[in-house]
Amino acid sequence: MKANWEQKHIVFFDGECGVCNFWVQWILERDRKDQFMFASLQSDFGQKFLSERGLETRVFNTMYLWKPNQYYLIKSKAVLQIASLLGGIYKLSALGKIIPGILSDKVYDIISKNRMKLANQKCYLPTPHQRKKFIEV
């Protein structure tokens, strides 16, 4: 399994959040280059990722994007990089990088703080191909 995810960008998300699950679905539907895999922050894999980097392991209000052996990004930087990697019209999101991180992360934090109010938890059933993109589901 390791060889499968080492070459991908891994999106870590709150597995109990409707907004987070919506965005995972959104990425899955647009990942035409098959470059993303996903893991909930609550999973053993997610917990290991967090603890190895000294990150919070009990609060799941931050999305992370990790390219193994290269980098990991958090909050708005992760969102902008995901959009950029998806390409096409989403590459225009790179313009968001001109906004100082402190401001874009403030917007991210406001959304994150209210995410449970913004969307109900939905039961999403991925296709068999999409299911292969999840680590420890």
Secondary structure in CASP SS format (residue, H / E / C, confidence):
PFRMAT SS
TARGET T0000
AUTHOR 0000-0000-0000
METHOD secondary structure of the structure
MODEL  1
M C 1.00
K H 1.00
A H 1.00
N H 1.00
W H 1.00
E H 1.00
Q C 1.00
K C 1.00
H E 1.00
I E 1.00
V E 1.00
F E 1.00
F E 1.00
D C 1.00
G C 1.00
E C 1.00
C C 1.00
G H 1.00
V H 1.00
C H 1.00
N H 1.00
F H 1.00
W H 1.00
V H 1.00
Q H 1.00
W H 1.00
I H 1.00
L H 1.00
E H 1.00
R H 1.00
D C 1.00
R C 1.00
K C 1.00
D C 1.00
Q C 1.00
F E 1.00
M E 1.00
F E 1.00
A E 1.00
S E 1.00
L C 1.00
Q C 1.00
S C 1.00
D H 1.00
F H 1.00
G H 1.00
Q H 1.00
K H 1.00
F H 1.00
L H 1.00
S H 1.00
E H 1.00
R C 1.00
G C 1.00
L C 1.00
E C 1.00
T C 1.00
R C 1.00
V C 1.00
F C 1.00
N C 1.00
T C 1.00
M C 1.00
Y E 1.00
L E 1.00
W E 1.00
K E 1.00
P C 1.00
N C 1.00
Q C 1.00
Y E 1.00
Y E 1.00
L E 1.00
I E 1.00
K H 1.00
S H 1.00
K H 1.00
A H 1.00
V H 1.00
L H 1.00
Q H 1.00
I H 1.00
A H 1.00
S H 1.00
L H 1.00
L H 1.00
G C 1.00
G H 1.00
I H 1.00
Y H 1.00
K H 1.00
L H 1.00
S H 1.00
A H 1.00
L H 1.00
G H 1.00
K H 1.00
I H 1.00
I C 1.00
P C 1.00
G H 1.00
I H 1.00
L H 1.00
S H 1.00
D H 1.00
K H 1.00
V H 1.00
Y H 1.00
D H 1.00
I H 1.00
I H 1.00
S H 1.00
K H 1.00
N C 1.00
R H 1.00
M H 1.00
K H 1.00
L H 1.00
A C 1.00
N C 1.00
Q C 1.00
K C 1.00
C C 1.00
Y C 1.00
L C 1.00
P C 1.00
T C 1.00
P H 1.00
H H 1.00
Q H 1.00
R H 1.00
K C 1.00
K C 1.00
F E 1.00
I C 1.00
E C 1.00
V C 1.00
END
